[in-house]
Amino acid sequence: MKRLPILCLIAGLALLKTGYSRDAIHKGDVVVVPLRGEISPSLLMFLRRAEKLAETNNASAMIFEMNTYGGRLDAAEEITSVLNHAKIPTYTFINSNAGSAGALIALATQHIYMAPVSAIGAAAPVLSTGQDLPLTEQEKTISYSSALIRGSALKNGHNPDIGEAFMTKDKEVKIGDRVIHPKGTLLTLNAQEAVEKINGKPVLADGIADSVADLMQKAGLKGNAVSLGPTGFEQLAFWITALAPLLLLGGIIGAWLEFKIPGATLPGIVSAICFALFFLGHYLAGLAGWEVVALFVLGMVLVIVEILFFAHSTIVFGVVGVFLMLASLFWAMVDRYPGETFFPTGRRLAIPLLNLLLALIGAGIVIALLARYLPKTSIYRRFALITANPPGPSLAGVPREFVTALDLSPGTEGTSLSILRPSGKARFLDQIIDVVTQGEFIPPNTAIIVVRKDGMRVVVRAAAGA
């Protein structure tokens, strides 16, 4: 139960933030998204969140105001994939620079406008130091990325040869009988070159605009312009989603230890923090909404109800609860866009499934090791006898001469007075003492048998037929 308030708080914050975003964007608005600085995974988180908010709230279009010299190619490829899923018109306003990875992103939008003094191009992949890639790796990277860029350009109505020439020096660009760009150098276009019309069609850009407002006027966009900015949590979201399997592993193991050692509060706190960070990070990354948190909390409540009220009588609540919790963890990692089918396919489904399986397998291995070796540790023995149970003297509080007289040899029968999970109170003759099981849970008012007595510690199990 310690985790319930924290998870409810996260759910409330997610609901509050979602509601705020829906109030800020109205039907028919034009969402303006800044795309400045280095292209990085945290920018991917922001753009994905912005696109989903715009589509969910029925915005009429999105304008990406770009000023970047480039960045990570892998992040740019992920961003182009996100933009190619857009269900509303997309515009890029190049306000000075669309260099390198920025050029690839611009080609993933349906319309491009450029400021009077601006440029786009030079997208060849290089190392983080600025040096060229090794020859073999360069050929593989250019071949793969060129195919993606050509497909993205074709989908959005741009000349695919332009995009390929941005990446490789070996591409000649020819429109009709005119050679726009010869082999030997990477293609870079300024605003005037990009808007030049050949055979009635611009080379790349739809027009030149002085500002976003000027673009909206020239493009005929009638809605109100609403700006969305990145939050300080996007970078945090990137790291949290990258560490998702470890957070799941910590949450599952912490929850198991919480129920295994009721007197220890630290595992429950660690579990709560891990699950809270997991859901918060995936919400900030634009993957999860408040509904998956509510689903997880509902599943957790059903498991707790099973343990507290229906132990050893039915498993329906527990099974349903575990299923809901696993479903919410899986669904929080799925990158699903508005209007898509309920279950996406391919990589967007495979990666969440892999993360969840890795976490479950890892947790299973760790729990198996803990179940075998933890009961032998002094830490476990100390916490096993510290639990909230009905009042009554413990074996440690009974006079030593009485302990000696009380026959607690193996096979001695008694009755559990509280839930033994695994420790609790039991009655032998007329005395109430602390006992501990070998790991199993035993409900109250159950016949038990002493397995062994180690000093002041009495180990019991359920009697046959109990």
C-alpha positions in Angstrom: 0.0 0.0 0.0 3.0 2.3 0.4 3.3 2.6 -3.4 -0.3 3.6 -4.0 -0.1 7.3 -3.0 3.0 7.9 -5.1 1.5 6.2 -8.2 -1.7 8.1 -7.7 0.3 11.3 -7.5 2.0 10.6 -10.8 -1.3 9.8 -12.4 -2.7 13.1 -11.1 0.2 15.0 -12.5 -0.1 13.3 -15.8 -3.8 14.1 -16.0 -3.2 17.7 -15.0 -0.5 18.2 -17.6 -2.5 16.5 -20.3 -5.5 18.7 -19.5 -3.3 21.8 -19.7 -2.0 20.9 -23.1 -5.5 20.3 -24.4 -6.6 23.7 -23.2 -3.6 25.4 -24.9 -4.3 23.9 -28.3 -7.7 24.2 -29.9 -9.3 22.7 -33.0 -7.9 24.5 -36.1 -4.9 26.0 -34.4 -1.5 26.0 -36.1 1.1 24.6 -33.8 4.6 26.2 -34.1 7.4 24.0 -32.8 11.0 25.4 -32.4 13.7 23.1 -33.8 17.0 24.8 -32.7 20.4 23.7 -31.7 21.8 20.2 -31.9 19.7 17.3 -33.2 19.7 14.9 -30.3 17.6 12.1 -28.7 16.0 14.6 -26.3 14.8 16.6 -29.3 13.1 13.4 -30.6 11.2 13.2 -27.3 10.0 16.7 -27.6 8.9 16.5 -31.3 7.1 13.2 -30.8 5.2 14.8 -27.8 4.4 17.9 -29.9 3.1 15.9 -32.9 0.8 13.8 -30.8 -0.6 16.8 -28.9 -1.3 18.6 -32.2 -3.1 15.6 -33.7 -5.0 14.7 -30.6 -6.3 18.3 -30.3 -7.2 18.5 -34.0 -4.7 21.2 -35.0 -4.8 22.2 -38.6 -1.1 22.2 -39.3 2.4 22.1 -37.7 5.2 24.5 -38.5 8.8 23.6 -37.4 10.9 26.7 -37.1 14.4 25.4 -37.8 17.8 26.8 -37.0 20.3 24.0 -36.7 23.7 23.0 -38.0 22.9 19.3 -37.5 23.6 16.6 -34.9 23.2 12.9 -34.5 22.2 11.0 -37.6 20.4 8.3 -35.6 18.2 10.9 -33.9 17.5 12.6 -37.2 16.4 9.3 -38.7 14.0 8.6 -35.8 12.6 12.2 -36.1 12.0 11.7 -39.8 10.1 8.5 -39.0 8.0 10.5 -36.4 7.2 13.3 -38.9 6.3 10.8 -41.7 3.5 9.5 -39.4 1.9 13.0 -39.2 -1.8 13.1 -40.2 -1.9 16.9 -40.5 0.0 19.2 -42.9 3.6 19.8 -41.8 5.8 22.8 -42.7 9.4 23.6 -42.1 10.5 27.3 -41.8 14.2 27.4 -42.2 15.1 30.5 -40.2 18.8 30.7 -41.1 20.2 27.1 -41.1 19.1 23.6 -41.9 22.5 21.9 -42.0 23.3 18.3 -42.1 20.7 16.3 -40.0 18.4 19.4 -40.2 18.2 19.0 -43.9 17.0 15.4 -43.5 14.3 16.5 -41.1 13.1 19.3 -43.4 12.6 16.7 -46.2 10.3 14.8 -43.9 7.8 17.7 -43.9 5.4 18.4 -46.7 6.2 22.0 -47.3 9.5 24.0 -46.9 9.8 27.8 -46.6 13.1 29.6 -46.1 14.1 33.0 -44.7 15.7 35.4 -47.2 19.2 34.6 -45.8 19.2 30.9 -45.1 20.7 27.6 -46.4 19.9 23.9 -46.4 22.1 20.9 -47.2 25.5 19.3 -46.6 24.1 16.2 -44.8 27.0 13.8 -45.2 27.5 11.6 -42.1 30.7 12.3 -40.1 32.2 11.3 -36.7 31.4 13.3 -33.6 34.9 14.9 -34.0 34.0 16.2 -37.5 36.2 13.7 -39.3 34.9 11.4 -42.1 33.7 7.9 -41.3 36.0 5.0 -42.2 35.4 4.1 -45.9 33.5 0.8 -45.3 31.3 2.3 -42.6 30.7 5.4 -44.7 29.5 3.4 -47.7 27.1 1.4 -45.5 25.8 4.5 -43.7 25.3 6.5 -46.9 23.6 3.7 -48.7 21.1 3.0 -45.9 20.5 6.7 -45.1 20.1 7.6 -48.8 17.4 5.0 -49.2 15.5 6.5 -46.2 15.9 10.0 -47.4 14.7 9.2 -50.9 11.6 7.5 -49.5 10.9 10.4 -47.2 11.3 13.0 -49.9 9.0 11.1 -52.3 6.4 10.7 -49.6 6.4 14.4 -49.0 6.5 15.6 -52.6 10.2 16.6 -52.8 12.8 15.7 -55.4 14.5 12.6 -54.1 17.7 13.4 -56.0 18.0 16.6 -54.0 18.0 14.7 -50.7 20.5 12.1 -51.9 22.8 14.9 -53.1 22.7 16.4 -49.6 24.4 13.2 -48.4 26.8 12.0 -51.1 29.3 13.8 -53.4 28.7 11.2 -56.1 25.1 12.3 -56.9 24.4 14.6 -59.8 21.1 16.4 -59.8 19.5 17.1 -63.1 16.0 18.6 -63.7 15.0 18.3 -67.3 18.0 19.2 -69.4 19.5 21.4 -66.7 22.2 20.2 -64.3 21.4 21.7 -61.0 24.3 20.2 -59.2 27.3 18.3 -60.6 29.1 15.4 -59.0 32.1 16.1 -56.7 30.6 18.1 -53.8 27.8 18.0 -51.3 24.7 19.9 -52.3 23.8 23.1 -50.4 21.0 25.4 -51.5 20.4 29.0 -50.4 16.9 30.4 -50.3 16.9 31.8 -53.8 18.3 28.6 -55.3 15.8 26.5 -53.4 12.7 28.5 -54.6 13.8 28.8 -58.3 11.2 27.3 -60.5 12.2 24.9 -63.3 9.4 23.6 -65.6 6.9 25.3 -63.3 8.0 23.6 -60.1 10.4 24.9 -57.4 13.7 23.1 -56.9 12.9 22.4 -53.2 11.2 25.2 -51.2 7.7 26.5 -51.7 8.7 30.1 -51.0 10.6 32.7 -49.1 9.1 34.1 -45.8 10.3 36.7 -43.4 8.7 35.1 -40.4 6.3 32.4 -39.2 3.4 34.9 -39.6 4.5 35.6 -43.1 4.7 31.9 -43.9 1.1 31.4 -42.6 -0.2 34.2 -44.8 1.6 32.9 -47.9 0.6 29.3 -47.2 -3.1 30.2 -46.5 -3.1 28.9 -42.9 -6.0 30.5 -41.1 -5.8 29.2 -37.6 -4.2 30.9 -34.5 -0.5 30.2 -34.1 0.2 28.3 -30.8 3.8 27.8 -29.8 5.0 24.6 -28.0 8.4 24.6 -26.4 10.5 21.8 -25.0 10.5 21.2 -21.3 13.5 20.7 -19.1 12.4 17.0 -18.7 13.0 15.9 -22.3 16.6 14.9 -21.6 15.5 13.2 -18.4 12.9 11.3 -20.4 15.5 10.1 -22.8 17.6 8.6 -20.0 14.6 7.1 -18.2 13.3 5.4 -21.4 16.8 4.1 -22.1 16.9 2.6 -18.6 13.4 1.2 -18.8 14.5 -2.5 -18.3 16.5 -1.7 -15.2 13.7 0.4 -13.7 11.3 -2.5 -14.3 13.8 -4.9 -12.8 14.2 -2.7 -9.7 10.4 -2.2 -9.3 9.6 -6.0 -9.6 12.3 -7.1 -7.2 11.5 -4.3 -4.7 7.8 -5.3 -4.8 8.7 -9.0 -4.2 11.0 -8.1 -1.3 8.3 -5.9 0.2 5.9 -8.8 0.5 8.6 -11.2 1.4 9.9 -9.1 4.3 7.0 -7.0 5.5 9.0 -5.4 8.3 11.4 -3.8 5.7 10.1 -0.6 4.2 13.1 0.2 1.9 12.2 -2.4 -0.8 8.7 -0.9 -1.1 10.1 2.6 -1.4 12.6 1.6 -4.0 9.9 -0.2 -5.9 7.6 2.8 -5.8 10.4 5.1 -7.0 11.3 2.8 -9.9 7.7 2.4 -11.2 7.0 6.1 -10.7 10.2 7.1 -12.7 9.3 4.5 -15.3 5.8 6.0 -15.9 6.9 9.6 -15.6 9.7 9.2 -18.1 7.5 7.5 -20.7 4.9 10.2 -20.2 7.4 13.0 -20.7 8.7 11.1 -23.8 5.3 11.2 -25.3 4.7 7.4 -25.1 2.4 7.0 -22.1 -0.6 8.8 -20.8 -2.3 8.9 -17.4 -4.5 5.9 -18.4 -1.6 3.4 -18.2 -0.8 4.7 -14.7 -4.4 4.2 -13.6 -4.4 0.7 -15.1 -1.2 -0.2 -13.2 -2.7 1.2 -9.9 -5.9 -0.9 -10.5 -3.8 -4.0 -11.0 -1.8 -3.4 -7.9 -5.0 -2.9 -5.8 -6.3 -6.2 -7.1 -3.1 -8.0 -6.1 -3.2 -6.4 -2.6 -6.9 -7.4 -2.2 -5.9 -11.0 -3.2 -3.2 -11.1 -0.6 -5.1 -9.5 2.3 -8.5 -11.0 1.8 -8.4 -14.0 -0.5 -5.1 -15.7 0.2 -5.3 -19.5 -0.4 -9.0 -19.3 -1.4 -9.0 -17.8 -5.0 -6.4 -16.6 -7.4 -8.7 -14.6 -9.7 -8.0 -11.2 -8.3 -4.3 -11.8 -8.2 -4.1 -13.1 -11.8 -6.2 -10.3 -13.2 -4.2 -7.7 -11.2 -0.8 -9.1 -12.4 -2.1 -9.1 -16.0 -3.2 -5.5 -15.8 0.1 -4.4 -14.3 2.1 -6.1 -17.0 -0.2 -4.8 -19.7 0.2 -1.2 -18.4 4.0 -1.6 -18.3 4.1 -2.9 -21.9 1.6 -0.3 -23.2 3.5 2.6 -21.6 6.5 1.7 -23.9 4.6 1.4 -27.2 4.9 4.4 -29.5 1.4 4.7 -30.8 0.0 7.7 -32.7 -3.5 9.1 -32.9 -5.7 7.3 -35.5 -3.5 4.2 -35.8 -4.7 0.7 -35.3 -4.8 -0.5 -31.7 -1.7 -2.7 -32.0 1.2 -1.2 -34.0 3.6 -3.5 -35.8 7.3 -3.9 -36.3 10.0 -2.2 -34.2 7.6 -0.1 -32.2 6.1 -3.3 -30.8 9.2 -5.4 -30.7 11.3 -3.1 -28.5 8.7 -2.7 -25.7 8.2 -6.5 -25.8 11.9 -7.1 -25.6 12.3 -4.6 -22.7 9.5 -6.3 -20.7 10.8 -9.8 -21.3 14.4 -8.8 -20.3 13.0 -7.3 -17.1 10.9 -10.3 -16.3 13.6 -12.8 -17.0 16.1 -10.8 -15.0 13.7 -10.4 -12.1 13.0 -14.2 -12.2 16.7 -15.0 -11.9 17.3 -12.5 -9.1 14.2 -13.6 -7.2 15.2 -17.3 -7.5 18.6 -16.5 -6.0 17.1 -14.3 -3.3 14.6 -17.0 -2.4 17.4 -19.5 -1.9 20.0 -17.5 -0.1 18.1 -14.5 1.5 16.5 -16.6 4.4 20.0 -17.6 5.5 21.2 -14.0 6.0 21.1 -12.1 9.3 19.3 -9.1 7.6 16.4 -11.3 6.7 16.2 -12.9 10.2 16.2 -9.5 11.8 13.4 -8.1 9.6 11.4 -11.4 9.5 10.4 -10.9 13.2 9.6 -7.1 12.9 6.1 -6.9 11.5 2.7 -5.6 12.5 0.8 -8.4 14.1 -1.8 -8.9 16.8 -0.5 -8.0 20.3 0.9 -10.8 22.5 4.3 -11.7 24.0 6.9 -13.0 21.6 9.2 -15.9 22.2 11.9 -13.4 22.9 9.9 -11.9 25.7 9.0 -15.3 27.4 11.3 -16.1 30.4 14.1 -18.4 29.3 13.1 -21.1 31.8 9.7 -21.2 30.2 11.1 -21.4 26.7 13.1 -24.4 27.8 10.0 -26.0 29.3 7.8 -25.2 26.3 8.1 -28.2 23.9 8.7 -26.7 20.5 10.5 -29.7 19.0 9.8 -30.5 15.3 6.3 -31.8 14.8 4.7 -29.7 17.6 1.3 -28.5 16.5 -0.1 -25.0 16.9 -2.4 -22.4 15.3 -1.5 -19.3 13.3 -3.1 -16.2 14.8 -2.2 -13.8 12.0 -1.1 -14.0 8.4 2.4 -15.5 8.3 4.0 -13.7 5.4 6.5 -15.2 6.2 6.6 -14.1 9.9 3.7 -13.6 12.4 2.1 -14.7 15.6 1.1 -18.3 16.5 -0.3 -20.0 19.5 1.3 -23.1 21.1 -0.5 -24.3 24.2 -1.5 -21.1 26.0 1.4 -19.0 24.7 1.5 -16.6 21.8 5.0 -16.5 20.2 6.6 -15.2 17.0 7.2 -17.7 14.2 8.4 -17.6 10.7 7.7 -19.9 7.7 10.1 -21.2 5.2 8.9 -18.6 2.7 5.3 -19.5 2.0 2.3 -17.4 3.2 0.0 -19.0 5.7 -3.5 -17.5 6.5 -4.7 -16.9 10.1 -6.4 -19.7 12.1 -4.5 -22.4 10.2 -3.0 -25.5 11.8 0.8 -25.3 11.7 3.7 -27.6 12.6 7.1 -26.7 14.0 9.8 -27.6 11.5 12.8 -26.6 13.7 13.8 -24.2 16.4 17.1 -22.2 16.0 17.7 -20.7 19.4 14.9 -18.1 19.8 13.6 -18.6 16.2 10.8 -21.0 15.5 10.3 -22.1 11.9 6.9 -23.6 11.0 4.9 -24.9 8.0 1.2 -25.5 7.4 -0.1 -28.8 8.7 -1.1 -31.5 6.1 -4.6 -30.8 4.9 -4.7 -27.3 6.4 
